[in-house]
Amino acid sequence: MTATPTRTGSSARAAATAEPQDAALPPARRRRRTSGRWTAWAFIAPVVIYLAVFYAYPLYRNFELSIHDYTVRSFVQGDAPFVGFENYIAIFQDSTFAPALLNTGVFTVVSIIFQFSIGLALAVFFFQNFRLSSTLRALFLVPWLLPLLVSASTWSWMLNSESGVVNALLETVGLSQVNWLTSPQWSLVSVLIANIWIGIPFNLVILYSGLQNIPTDIYEAASLDGANGWQTFWRITFPLLRPVSAITILLGLVYTLKVFDIIWIMTRGGPADASTTLAIWSYRLGFGSTLPDFSPAAAVGNVLIVIALIFGLIYIRTQRKLDAS
């Protein structure tokens, strides 16, 4: 005959704690708890619906397009055959892929370097709070507030080979004209100049806000220790701006990777694909030809998404290391 073990002491209390407690609650309190849970879900629901409709479904749909052979007819009828990763293999083997990837890298890296550097310099400059600094800072926001269509059209006019104001200024100082938008050597430079000009105000605003969060007593202590301007910047300002700088660069990277409007309006990716990026190439595959081919265009778009995700993960990993140190 075996004895049945009984729960005593702390083990009995632990077992009682582990059992569901809702059943032991009074009905009124149980209803309040249930109501609170539904209220929490009601607040979360709009965000979940928004993410599902505007992010999750488009991502799923884009991937679904890339693994089928969609044409205009099959897109309407919905009978596109499944082809797996053939569209990805096709774009990787396409002669346009390597130049477009290189142009995307150059366009993104150069834009971020100049946007961040000039934006940081202007943020430090306006942080001095001199007379009319607020007015001048507001004027620097104009490129950011203008629609991209207006900004790109303005730069197209300024860099026009025949009647552009830039070539007119070059002639005034005795230099020869430059075919900014029609030369393979200068078309990418032209769209870079326009994109840098448009992105500087964003960096200025974010970095200026970061400077305002640095305690002033640190600068006062550095001044008492005899630190000059450069020493103060490199040993105090720049290190303390690192979290803000990281998120600014990441946002600039994600935005610049998908820039389409400026390049399309100014050069349409030409001449001879000299300014074609992955975003431009994706659009041309899907909508820029007489026979649109949606599946390769979706595959190129997914490549851009993967690149952005990789840099996002790198940022998160780097930020965790900085927080842990």
CYANA upper distance limits for C-alpha pairs under 8 A (distance plus 0.5 A):
  7 ARG  CA     11 SER  CA      6.40
  7 ARG  CA     12 ALA  CA      5.41
  8 THR  CA     12 ALA  CA      5.64
  9 GLY  CA     13 ARG  CA      7.16
 10 SER  CA     14 ALA  CA      6.60
 11 SER  CA     15 ALA  CA      6.68
 12 ALA  CA     16 ALA  CA      6.70
 13 ARG  CA     17 THR  CA      6.66
 14 ALA  CA     18 ALA  CA      6.65
 15 ALA  CA     19 GLU  CA      6.96
 17 THR  CA     21 GLN  CA      8.38
 20 PRO  CA     24 ALA  CA      8.47
 21 GLN  CA     25 LEU  CA      7.14
 22 ASP  CA     30 ARG  CA      6.91
 25 LEU  CA     29 ARG  CA      6.87
 25 LEU  CA     30 ARG  CA      6.39
 26 PRO  CA     30 ARG  CA      6.61
 27 PRO  CA     31 ARG  CA      6.67
 28 ALA  CA     32 ARG  CA      6.85
 29 ARG  CA     33 ARG  CA      6.74
 30 ARG  CA     34 THR  CA      6.76
 31 ARG  CA     35 SER  CA      6.48
 32 ARG  CA     36 GLY  CA      6.58
 33 ARG  CA     37 ARG  CA      6.87
 34 THR  CA     38 TRP  CA      6.90
 35 SER  CA     39 THR  CA      6.62
 36 GLY  CA     40 ALA  CA      6.74
 37 ARG  CA     41 TRP  CA      6.85
 38 TRP  CA     42 ALA  CA      6.56
 39 THR  CA     43 PHE  CA      6.91
 40 ALA  CA     44 ILE  CA      6.87
 41 TRP  CA     45 ALA  CA      6.32
 42 ALA  CA     46 PRO  CA      8.03
 43 PHE  CA     47 VAL  CA      8.47
 44 ILE  CA     48 VAL  CA      6.80
 45 ALA  CA     49 ILE  CA      6.50
 46 PRO  CA     50 TYR  CA      6.51
 47 VAL  CA     51 LEU  CA      6.62
 48 VAL  CA     52 ALA  CA      6.56
 49 ILE  CA     53 VAL  CA      6.51
 50 TYR  CA     54 PHE  CA      6.35
 50 TYR  CA     55 TYR  CA      8.15
 51 LEU  CA     55 TYR  CA      5.59
 51 LEU  CA     56 ALA  CA      6.69
 52 ALA  CA     56 ALA  CA      5.13
 52 ALA  CA     57 TYR  CA      6.42
 53 VAL  CA     57 TYR  CA      6.07
 53 VAL  CA     58 PRO  CA      7.93
 54 PHE  CA     58 PRO  CA      6.86
 55 TYR  CA     59 LEU  CA      6.64
 56 ALA  CA     60 TYR  CA      6.66
 57 TYR  CA     61 ARG  CA      6.42
 58 PRO  CA     62 ASN  CA      6.43
 59 LEU  CA     63 PHE  CA      6.74
 60 TYR  CA     64 GLU  CA      6.56
 61 ARG  CA     65 LEU  CA      6.60
 62 ASN  CA     66 SER  CA      6.82
 62 ASN  CA    298 ALA  CA      6.05
 62 ASN  CA    299 ALA  CA      8.30
 62 ASN  CA    301 GLY  CA      8.37
 62 ASN  CA    302 ASN  CA      7.82
 63 PHE  CA     67 ILE  CA      7.07
 63 PHE  CA    298 ALA  CA      7.45
 63 PHE  CA    299 ALA  CA      7.83
 63 PHE  CA    302 ASN  CA      7.52
 64 GLU  CA     68 HIS  CA      7.15
 65 LEU  CA     69 ASP  CA      7.94
 65 LEU  CA     70 TYR  CA      7.23
 65 LEU  CA    294 PHE  CA      7.55
 65 LEU  CA    295 SER  CA      5.70
 65 LEU  CA    298 ALA  CA      6.62
 65 LEU  CA    299 ALA  CA      8.38
 66 SER  CA     85 PHE  CA      8.16
 66 SER  CA     87 ASN  CA      6.92
 66 SER  CA     88 TYR  CA      8.17
 66 SER  CA    294 PHE  CA      8.32
 66 SER  CA    295 SER  CA      5.07
 66 SER  CA    296 PRO  CA      6.76
 66 SER  CA    297 ALA  CA      8.15
 66 SER  CA    298 ALA  CA      5.61
 66 SER  CA    299 ALA  CA      5.38
 67 ILE  CA     82 PHE  CA      6.65
 67 ILE  CA     83 VAL  CA      6.08
 67 ILE  CA     84 GLY  CA      5.18
 67 ILE  CA     85 PHE  CA      6.31
 67 ILE  CA     86 GLU  CA      7.89
 67 ILE  CA     87 ASN  CA      7.31
 67 ILE  CA    295 SER  CA      7.61
 68 HIS  CA     80 ALA  CA      6.38
 68 HIS  CA     81 PRO  CA      6.04
 68 HIS  CA     82 PHE  CA      4.88
 68 HIS  CA     83 VAL  CA      5.64
 68 HIS  CA     84 GLY  CA      7.22
 68 HIS  CA    295 SER  CA      6.97
 69 ASP  CA     80 ALA  CA      5.82
 69 ASP  CA     81 PRO  CA      6.11
 69 ASP  CA     82 PHE  CA      7.00
 69 ASP  CA     83 VAL  CA      6.89
 69 ASP  CA    295 SER  CA      6.34
 70 TYR  CA     74 SER  CA      6.06
 70 TYR  CA     75 PHE  CA      6.09
 70 TYR  CA     80 ALA  CA      5.75
 70 TYR  CA     81 PRO  CA      8.22
 70 TYR  CA    293 ASP  CA      7.23
 70 TYR  CA    294 PHE  CA      6.32
 70 TYR  CA    295 SER  CA      6.00
 71 THR  CA     75 PHE  CA      6.20
 71 THR  CA     80 ALA  CA      8.11
 71 THR  CA    292 PRO  CA      7.29
 71 THR  CA    293 ASP  CA      6.11
 71 THR  CA    294 PHE  CA      6.89
 71 THR  CA    295 SER  CA      8.25
 72 VAL  CA     76 VAL  CA      6.84
 72 VAL  CA    291 LEU  CA      8.40
 72 VAL  CA    292 PRO  CA      7.38
 72 VAL  CA    293 ASP  CA      8.14
 73 ARG  CA     77 GLN  CA      6.66
 74 SER  CA     78 GLY  CA      5.71
 74 SER  CA     79 ASP  CA      5.72
 74 SER  CA     80 ALA  CA      5.60
 75 PHE  CA     79 ASP  CA      7.85
 75 PHE  CA     80 ALA  CA      7.44
 83 VAL  CA     87 ASN  CA      8.06
 85 PHE  CA     89 ILE  CA      6.90
 86 GLU  CA     90 ALA  CA      6.55
 87 ASN  CA     91 ILE  CA      6.80
 87 ASN  CA    295 SER  CA      7.19
 87 ASN  CA    296 PRO  CA      5.82
 87 ASN  CA    299 ALA  CA      6.95
 88 TYR  CA     92 PHE  CA      6.70
 88 TYR  CA    296 PRO  CA      7.58
 88 TYR  CA    299 ALA  CA      6.30
 88 TYR  CA    300 VAL  CA      8.17
 89 ILE  CA     93 GLN  CA      6.71
 90 ALA  CA     94 ASP  CA      6.60
 90 ALA  CA    296 PRO  CA      8.22
 91 ILE  CA     97 PHE  CA      6.86
 91 ILE  CA    296 PRO  CA      7.19
 91 ILE  CA    299 ALA  CA      8.20
 91 ILE  CA    300 VAL  CA      7.75
 92 PHE  CA     97 PHE  CA      6.53
 92 PHE  CA     98 ALA  CA      8.48
 93 GLN  CA     97 PHE  CA      7.80
 95 SER  CA     99 PRO  CA      8.25
 96 THR  CA    100 ALA  CA      6.51
 96 THR  CA    273 ASP  CA      8.28
 97 PHE  CA    101 LEU  CA      6.49
 97 PHE  CA    278 LEU  CA      8.22
 98 ALA  CA    102 LEU  CA      6.60
 99 PRO  CA    103 ASN  CA      6.48
 99 PRO  CA    273 ASP  CA      8.13
 99 PRO  CA    274 ALA  CA      8.32
 99 PRO  CA    276 THR  CA      8.08
 99 PRO  CA    277 THR  CA      8.38
100 ALA  CA    104 THR  CA      6.52
100 ALA  CA    273 ASP  CA      8.17
100 ALA  CA    275 SER  CA      8.35
100 ALA  CA    276 THR  CA      5.90
100 ALA  CA    277 THR  CA      4.95
100 ALA  CA    278 LEU  CA      5.85
100 ALA  CA    281 TRP  CA      7.74
101 LEU  CA    105 GLY  CA      6.71
101 LEU  CA    277 THR  CA      6.94
101 LEU  CA    278 LEU  CA      6.69
102 LEU  CA    106 VAL  CA      6.65
102 LEU  CA    277 THR  CA      8.41
103 ASN  CA    107 PHE  CA      6.29
103 ASN  CA    188 LEU  CA      8.33
103 ASN  CA    274 ALA  CA      8.28
103 ASN  CA    275 SER  CA      6.98
103 ASN  CA    276 THR  CA      7.09
103 ASN  CA    277 THR  CA      5.98
104 THR  CA    108 THR  CA      6.45
104 THR  CA    257 LEU  CA      7.27
104 THR  CA    276 THR  CA      8.34
104 THR  CA    277 THR  CA      5.33
104 THR  CA    278 LEU  CA      6.82
105 GLY  CA    109 VAL  CA      6.47
106 VAL  CA    110 VAL  CA      6.33
107 PHE  CA    111 SER  CA      6.41
107 PHE  CA    188 LEU  CA      8.11
107 PHE  CA    192 LEU  CA      6.85
107 PHE  CA    256 THR  CA      8.32
108 THR  CA    112 ILE  CA      6.64
108 THR  CA    253 LEU  CA      7.08
108 THR  CA    256 THR  CA      6.08
108 THR  CA    257 LEU  CA      6.57
109 VAL  CA    113 ILE  CA      6.66
109 VAL  CA    253 LEU  CA      8.49
110 VAL  CA    114 PHE  CA      6.77
110 VAL  CA    192 LEU  CA      8.17
111 SER  CA    115 GLN  CA      6.35
111 SER  CA    192 LEU  CA      6.89
111 SER  CA    195 ASN  CA      7.32
111 SER  CA    196 ILE  CA      5.91
111 SER  CA    256 THR  CA      8.12
112 ILE  CA    116 PHE  CA      6.27
112 ILE  CA    196 ILE  CA      8.27
112 ILE  CA    249 ILE  CA      7.33
112 ILE  CA    252 GLY  CA      6.92
112 ILE  CA    253 LEU  CA      7.32
112 ILE  CA    256 THR  CA      8.42
113 ILE  CA    117 SER  CA      6.49
114 PHE  CA    118 ILE  CA      6.35
114 PHE  CA    196 ILE  CA      7.08
115 GLN  CA    119 GLY  CA      6.24
115 GLN  CA    196 ILE  CA      5.98
115 GLN  CA    197 TRP  CA      8.12
115 GLN  CA    199 GLY  CA      6.35
115 GLN  CA    200 ILE  CA      5.28
115 GLN  CA    203 ASN  CA      7.15
116 PHE  CA    120 LEU  CA      6.37
116 PHE  CA    200 ILE  CA      7.53
116 PHE  CA    203 ASN  CA      6.38
116 PHE  CA    249 ILE  CA      7.78
117 SER  CA    121 ALA  CA      6.68
118 ILE  CA    122 LEU  CA      6.63
118 ILE  CA    200 ILE  CA      7.16
119 GLY  CA    123 ALA  CA      6.54
119 GLY  CA    200 ILE  CA      5.70
119 GLY  CA    201 PRO  CA      7.20
119 GLY  CA    202 PHE  CA      8.24
119 GLY  CA    203 ASN  CA      5.43
119 GLY  CA    204 LEU  CA      4.84
119 GLY  CA    207 LEU  CA      7.88
120 LEU  CA    124 VAL  CA      6.69
120 LEU  CA    203 ASN  CA      7.48
120 LEU  CA    204 LEU  CA      6.71
120 LEU  CA    207 LEU  CA      6.76
120 LEU  CA    208 TYR  CA      8.30
121 ALA  CA    125 PHE  CA      6.61
122 LEU  CA    126 PHE  CA      6.54
122 LEU  CA    204 LEU  CA      6.89
123 ALA  CA    127 PHE  CA      6.49
123 ALA  CA    204 LEU  CA      5.80
123 ALA  CA    205 VAL  CA      7.95
123 ALA  CA    207 LEU  CA      6.66
123 ALA  CA    208 TYR  CA      5.32
123 ALA  CA    211 LEU  CA      8.30
124 VAL  CA    128 GLN  CA      7.59
124 VAL  CA    208 TYR  CA      7.71
124 VAL  CA    211 LEU  CA      8.21
126 PHE  CA    130 PHE  CA      7.90
126 PHE  CA    133 SER  CA      6.41
126 PHE  CA    134 SER  CA      8.37
126 PHE  CA    137 ARG  CA      7.55
126 PHE  CA    208 TYR  CA      8.45
127 PHE  CA    208 TYR  CA      7.48
127 PHE  CA    211 LEU  CA      7.94
127 PHE  CA    212 GLN  CA      8.48
129 ASN  CA    133 SER  CA      6.29
129 ASN  CA    134 SER  CA      8.18
132 LEU  CA    136 LEU  CA      6.74
133 SER  CA    137 ARG  CA      6.48
134 SER  CA    138 ALA  CA      6.68
135 THR  CA    139 LEU  CA      6.88
136 LEU  CA    140 PHE  CA      6.90
137 ARG  CA    141 LEU  CA      7.31
138 ALA  CA    142 VAL  CA      7.79
140 PHE  CA    201 PRO  CA      6.59
141 LEU  CA    145 LEU  CA      6.87
141 LEU  CA    201 PRO  CA      5.76
141 LEU  CA    202 PHE  CA      8.37
142 VAL  CA    146 LEU  CA      6.71
142 VAL  CA    201 PRO  CA      8.49
143 PRO  CA    151 SER  CA      7.68
143 PRO  CA    197 TRP  CA      7.63
143 PRO  CA    198 ILE  CA      5.77
143 PRO  CA    199 GLY  CA      8.49
143 PRO  CA    201 PRO  CA      7.55
144 TRP  CA    198 ILE  CA      6.23
144 TRP  CA    199 GLY  CA      7.41
144 TRP  CA    201 PRO  CA      6.38
144 TRP  CA    202 PHE  CA      7.32
146 LEU  CA    150 VAL  CA      7.06
146 LEU  CA    151 SER  CA      7.02
147 PRO  CA    151 SER  CA      6.96
148 LEU  CA    152 ALA  CA      6.41
148 LEU  CA    261 ASP  CA      7.20
148 LEU  CA    262 ILE  CA      7.19
149 LEU  CA    153 SER  CA      6.52
149 LEU  CA    261 ASP  CA      7.48
149 LEU  CA    262 ILE  CA      7.82
149 LEU  CA    265 ILE  CA      7.99
150 VAL  CA    154 THR  CA      6.55
151 SER  CA    155 TRP  CA      6.81
151 SER  CA    194 ALA  CA      8.30
151 SER  CA    198 ILE  CA      8.22
151 SER  CA    262 ILE  CA      8.43
152 ALA  CA    156 SER  CA      6.60
152 ALA  CA    194 ALA  CA      7.49
152 ALA  CA    261 ASP  CA      8.13
152 ALA  CA    262 ILE  CA      5.67
152 ALA  CA    263 ILE  CA      8.47
152 ALA  CA    265 ILE  CA      6.74
152 ALA  CA    266 MET  CA      6.78
153 SER  CA    157 TRP  CA      6.79
153 SER  CA    265 ILE  CA      7.32
153 SER  CA    266 MET  CA      7.52
154 THR  CA    158 MET  CA      6.71
155 TRP  CA    159 LEU  CA      6.47
155 TRP  CA    194 ALA  CA      6.96
155 TRP  CA    266 MET  CA      8.13
156 SER  CA    160 ASN  CA      6.44
156 SER  CA    181 LEU  CA      8.19
156 SER  CA    265 ILE  CA      8.33
156 SER  CA    266 MET  CA      5.95
157 TRP  CA    163 SER  CA      8.07
157 TRP  CA    164 GLY  CA      6.14
157 TRP  CA    165 VAL  CA      8.27
158 MET  CA    163 SER  CA      8.34
158 MET  CA    164 GLY  CA      4.89
158 MET  CA    165 VAL  CA      5.50
158 MET  CA    166 VAL  CA      6.28
159 LEU  CA    164 GLY  CA      5.48
159 LEU  CA    165 VAL  CA      7.36
159 LEU  CA    166 VAL  CA      6.30
159 LEU  CA    167 ASN  CA      7.52
159 LEU  CA    180 TRP  CA      6.39
159 LEU  CA    181 LEU  CA      7.47
159 LEU  CA    190 SER  CA      8.13
160 ASN  CA    164 GLY  CA      4.74
160 ASN  CA    165 VAL  CA      8.24
160 ASN  CA    166 VAL  CA      8.45
160 ASN  CA    167 ASN  CA      8.16
160 ASN  CA    179 ASN  CA      8.02
160 ASN  CA    180 TRP  CA      7.44
160 ASN  CA    181 LEU  CA      7.45
161 SER  CA    167 ASN  CA      7.19
161 SER  CA    177 GLN  CA      7.64
161 SER  CA    178 VAL  CA      7.08
161 SER  CA    179 ASN  CA      5.69
161 SER  CA    180 TRP  CA      7.10
161 SER  CA    181 LEU  CA      7.99
162 GLU  CA    167 ASN  CA      8.39
163 SER  CA    167 ASN  CA      8.10
163 SER  CA    168 ALA  CA      7.98
164 GLY  CA    168 ALA  CA      6.91
165 VAL  CA    169 LEU  CA      6.72
166 VAL  CA    170 LEU  CA      6.84
167 ASN  CA    171 GLU  CA      6.69
167 ASN  CA    176 SER  CA      8.37
167 ASN  CA    177 GLN  CA      5.83
167 ASN  CA    178 VAL  CA      7.14
168 ALA  CA    172 THR  CA      6.78
168 ALA  CA    177 GLN  CA      8.47
169 LEU  CA    173 VAL  CA      7.08
170 LEU  CA    174 GLY  CA      6.86
170 LEU  CA    175 LEU  CA      5.50
170 LEU  CA    176 SER  CA      7.00
170 LEU  CA    177 GLN  CA      7.06
171 GLU  CA    175 LEU  CA      5.69
171 GLU  CA    176 SER  CA      6.59
171 GLU  CA    177 GLN  CA      7.26
179 ASN  CA    183 SER  CA      5.87
179 ASN  CA    186 TRP  CA      7.51
180 TRP  CA    186 TRP  CA      5.61
180 TRP  CA    187 SER  CA      6.10
180 TRP  CA    189 VAL  CA      8.32
180 TRP  CA    190 SER  CA      6.47
181 LEU  CA    186 TRP  CA      7.17
181 LEU  CA    187 SER  CA      5.26
181 LEU  CA    190 SER  CA      7.12
181 LEU  CA    266 MET  CA      7.50
181 LEU  CA    267 THR  CA      6.49
182 THR  CA    186 TRP  CA      8.09
182 THR  CA    187 SER  CA      6.84
182 THR  CA    267 THR  CA      8.05
182 THR  CA    270 GLY  CA      7.96
182 THR  CA    271 PRO  CA      6.52
183 SER  CA    187 SER  CA      6.30
183 SER  CA    271 PRO  CA      7.16
184 PRO  CA    188 LEU  CA      8.11
184 PRO  CA    270 GLY  CA      7.87
184 PRO  CA    271 PRO  CA      6.21
184 PRO  CA    272 ALA  CA      7.53
184 PRO  CA    274 ALA  CA      5.74
184 PRO  CA    275 SER  CA      8.28
185 GLN  CA    189 VAL  CA      8.26
185 GLN  CA    274 ALA  CA      8.07
186 TRP  CA    190 SER  CA      6.61
187 SER  CA    191 VAL  CA      7.06
187 SER  CA    267 THR  CA      7.35
187 SER  CA    270 GLY  CA      7.74
187 SER  CA    271 PRO  CA      7.89
187 SER  CA    274 ALA  CA      7.20
187 SER  CA    275 SER  CA      6.51
188 LEU  CA    192 LEU  CA      6.62
188 LEU  CA    274 ALA  CA      7.05
188 LEU  CA    275 SER  CA      5.26
189 VAL  CA    193 ILE  CA      6.70
190 SER  CA    194 ALA  CA      7.01
191 VAL  CA    195 ASN  CA      6.57
191 VAL  CA    262 ILE  CA      7.30
191 VAL  CA    263 ILE  CA      6.39
191 VAL  CA    266 MET  CA      7.51
191 VAL  CA    267 THR  CA      8.36
191 VAL  CA    275 SER  CA      8.41
192 LEU  CA    196 ILE  CA      6.49
193 ILE  CA    197 TRP  CA      6.70
194 ALA  CA    198 ILE  CA      6.81
194 ALA  CA    262 ILE  CA      8.03
195 ASN  CA    199 GLY  CA      6.63
195 ASN  CA    262 ILE  CA      7.65
196 ILE  CA    200 ILE  CA      6.65
199 GLY  CA    203 ASN  CA      7.31
199 GLY  CA    252 GLY  CA      8.47
200 ILE  CA    204 LEU  CA      6.65
201 PRO  CA    205 VAL  CA      6.65
202 PHE  CA    206 ILE  CA      6.86
203 ASN  CA    207 LEU  CA      6.40
203 ASN  CA    248 THR  CA      7.15
204 LEU  CA    208 TYR  CA      6.32
205 VAL  CA    209 SER  CA      6.75
206 ILE  CA    210 GLY  CA      6.88
206 ILE  CA    244 VAL  CA      7.89
206 ILE  CA    248 THR  CA      7.48
207 LEU  CA    211 LEU  CA      6.75
207 LEU  CA    241 LEU  CA      8.10
207 LEU  CA    244 VAL  CA      7.22
207 LEU  CA    245 SER  CA      7.50
207 LEU  CA    248 THR  CA      8.34
208 TYR  CA    212 GLN  CA      6.98
209 SER  CA    213 ASN  CA      7.31
210 GLY  CA    214 ILE  CA      7.54
210 GLY  CA    241 LEU  CA      6.77
210 GLY  CA    244 VAL  CA      6.61
211 LEU  CA    237 THR  CA      7.97
211 LEU  CA    241 LEU  CA      7.54
214 ILE  CA    218 ILE  CA      8.44
214 ILE  CA    237 THR  CA      8.29
214 ILE  CA    240 LEU  CA      7.61
215 PRO  CA    219 TYR  CA      8.11
216 THR  CA    220 GLU  CA      6.93
217 ASP  CA    221 ALA  CA      6.60
218 ILE  CA    222 ALA  CA      6.75
218 ILE  CA    236 ILE  CA      8.35
219 TYR  CA    223 SER  CA      6.60
219 TYR  CA    232 THR  CA      7.83
219 TYR  CA    236 ILE  CA      8.31
220 GLU  CA    224 LEU  CA      6.77
221 ALA  CA    225 ASP  CA      6.81
222 ALA  CA    226 GLY  CA      6.95
222 ALA  CA    227 ALA  CA      5.97
222 ALA  CA    232 THR  CA      7.37
223 SER  CA    227 ALA  CA      5.94
223 SER  CA    228 ASN  CA      7.87
227 ALA  CA    231 GLN  CA      6.25
227 ALA  CA    232 THR  CA      6.54
228 ASN  CA    232 THR  CA      6.61
229 GLY  CA    233 PHE  CA      6.70
230 TRP  CA    234 TRP  CA      6.67
231 GLN  CA    235 ARG  CA      6.28
231 GLN  CA    236 ILE  CA      8.30
232 THR  CA    236 ILE  CA      5.85
232 THR  CA    237 THR  CA      7.02
233 PHE  CA    237 THR  CA      5.16
233 PHE  CA    238 PHE  CA      6.32
234 TRP  CA    238 PHE  CA      5.88
234 TRP  CA    239 PRO  CA      7.58
235 ARG  CA    239 PRO  CA      6.90
236 ILE  CA    240 LEU  CA      6.58
237 THR  CA    241 LEU  CA      6.58
238 PHE  CA    242 ARG  CA      6.91
241 LEU  CA    245 SER  CA      6.32
242 ARG  CA    246 ALA  CA      6.49
243 PRO  CA    247 ILE  CA      7.05
243 PRO  CA    319 GLN  CA      8.18
244 VAL  CA    248 THR  CA      6.61
245 SER  CA    249 ILE  CA      6.57
246 ALA  CA    250 LEU  CA      6.66
246 ALA  CA    315 TYR  CA      7.89
247 ILE  CA    251 LEU  CA      6.56
248 THR  CA    252 GLY  CA      6.57
249 ILE  CA    253 LEU  CA      6.46
250 LEU  CA    254 VAL  CA      6.77
250 LEU  CA    311 PHE  CA      8.04
250 LEU  CA    312 GLY  CA      7.49
250 LEU  CA    315 TYR  CA      7.64
251 LEU  CA    255 TYR  CA      6.61
252 GLY  CA    256 THR  CA      6.38
253 LEU  CA    257 LEU  CA      6.58
253 LEU  CA    308 ALA  CA      8.23
254 VAL  CA    258 LYS  CA      7.44
254 VAL  CA    308 ALA  CA      6.36
255 TYR  CA    259 VAL  CA      7.01
257 LEU  CA    279 ALA  CA      8.19
257 LEU  CA    304 LEU  CA      7.75
257 LEU  CA    308 ALA  CA      8.01
258 LYS  CA    279 ALA  CA      6.28
258 LYS  CA    304 LEU  CA      8.11
259 VAL  CA    263 ILE  CA      7.94
259 VAL  CA    279 ALA  CA      7.39
260 PHE  CA    264 TRP  CA      6.51
260 PHE  CA    279 ALA  CA      6.51
260 PHE  CA    280 ILE  CA      6.59
261 ASP  CA    265 ILE  CA      6.53
262 ILE  CA    266 MET  CA      6.63
263 ILE  CA    267 THR  CA      6.20
263 ILE  CA    268 ARG  CA      6.43
263 ILE  CA    269 GLY  CA      6.80
263 ILE  CA    275 SER  CA      7.91
263 ILE  CA    276 THR  CA      8.49
263 ILE  CA    280 ILE  CA      8.16
264 TRP  CA    268 ARG  CA      4.42
264 TRP  CA    269 GLY  CA      6.72
264 TRP  CA    280 ILE  CA      7.51
267 THR  CA    271 PRO  CA      7.71
267 THR  CA    275 SER  CA      7.72
268 ARG  CA    275 SER  CA      8.34
268 ARG  CA    276 THR  CA      8.07
268 ARG  CA    280 ILE  CA      8.06
269 GLY  CA    273 ASP  CA      5.93
269 GLY  CA    274 ALA  CA      7.04
269 GLY  CA    275 SER  CA      5.01
269 GLY  CA    276 THR  CA      4.49
269 GLY  CA    277 THR  CA      7.64
269 GLY  CA    280 ILE  CA      6.93
269 GLY  CA    281 TRP  CA      8.48
270 GLY  CA    274 ALA  CA      5.80
270 GLY  CA    275 SER  CA      5.98
270 GLY  CA    276 THR  CA      6.94
271 PRO  CA    275 SER  CA      7.71
276 THR  CA    280 ILE  CA      6.24
276 THR  CA    281 TRP  CA      6.83
277 THR  CA    281 TRP  CA      6.60
278 LEU  CA    282 SER  CA      6.50
278 LEU  CA    300 VAL  CA      7.16
278 LEU  CA    301 GLY  CA      8.10
278 LEU  CA    304 LEU  CA      7.67
279 ALA  CA    283 TYR  CA      6.86
279 ALA  CA    300 VAL  CA      8.27
279 ALA  CA    301 GLY  CA      7.55
279 ALA  CA    304 LEU  CA      8.26
280 ILE  CA    284 ARG  CA      6.71
281 TRP  CA    285 LEU  CA      6.66
281 TRP  CA    297 ALA  CA      8.12
281 TRP  CA    300 VAL  CA      8.27
282 SER  CA    286 GLY  CA      6.78
282 SER  CA    296 PRO  CA      8.07
282 SER  CA    297 ALA  CA      4.93
282 SER  CA    298 ALA  CA      7.59
282 SER  CA    300 VAL  CA      6.11
282 SER  CA    301 GLY  CA      6.79
283 TYR  CA    287 PHE  CA      6.17
283 TYR  CA    288 GLY  CA      6.79
283 TYR  CA    297 ALA  CA      7.13
284 ARG  CA    288 GLY  CA      4.42
284 ARG  CA    289 SER  CA      6.81
284 ARG  CA    297 ALA  CA      8.33
285 LEU  CA    289 SER  CA      7.22
285 LEU  CA    292 PRO  CA      6.71
285 LEU  CA    293 ASP  CA      6.21
285 LEU  CA    294 PHE  CA      7.35
285 LEU  CA    296 PRO  CA      7.33
285 LEU  CA    297 ALA  CA      5.71
286 GLY  CA    292 PRO  CA      5.37
286 GLY  CA    293 ASP  CA      5.54
286 GLY  CA    294 PHE  CA      5.14
286 GLY  CA    295 SER  CA      8.25
286 GLY  CA    296 PRO  CA      8.13
286 GLY  CA    297 ALA  CA      5.67
286 GLY  CA    298 ALA  CA      8.40
287 PHE  CA    292 PRO  CA      5.82
287 PHE  CA    293 ASP  CA      8.16
287 PHE  CA    294 PHE  CA      8.40
288 GLY  CA    292 PRO  CA      7.51
293 ASP  CA    297 ALA  CA      7.22
294 PHE  CA    298 ALA  CA      6.62
295 SER  CA    299 ALA  CA      6.80
296 PRO  CA    300 VAL  CA      6.76
297 ALA  CA    301 GLY  CA      6.81
298 ALA  CA    302 ASN  CA      6.70
299 ALA  CA    303 VAL  CA      6.87
300 VAL  CA    304 LEU  CA      7.01
301 GLY  CA    305 ILE  CA      6.87
302 ASN  CA    306 VAL  CA      6.69
303 VAL  CA    307 ILE  CA      6.79
304 LEU  CA    308 ALA  CA      6.79
305 ILE  CA    309 LEU  CA      6.64
306 VAL  CA    310 ILE  CA      6.64
307 ILE  CA    311 PHE  CA      7.00
308 ALA  CA    312 GLY  CA      6.63
309 LEU  CA    313 LEU  CA      6.63
310 ILE  CA    314 ILE  CA      6.74
311 PHE  CA    315 TYR  CA      6.68
312 GLY  CA    316 ILE  CA      6.82
313 LEU  CA    317 ARG  CA      6.60
314 ILE  CA    318 THR  CA      6.56
315 TYR  CA    319 GLN  CA      6.49
316 ILE  CA    320 ARG  CA      6.69
317 ARG  CA    321 LYS  CA      6.90
318 THR  CA    322 LEU  CA      6.80
319 GLN  CA    323 ASP  CA      6.64
320 ARG  CA    324 ALA  CA      6.58
321 LYS  CA    325 SER  CA      6.68
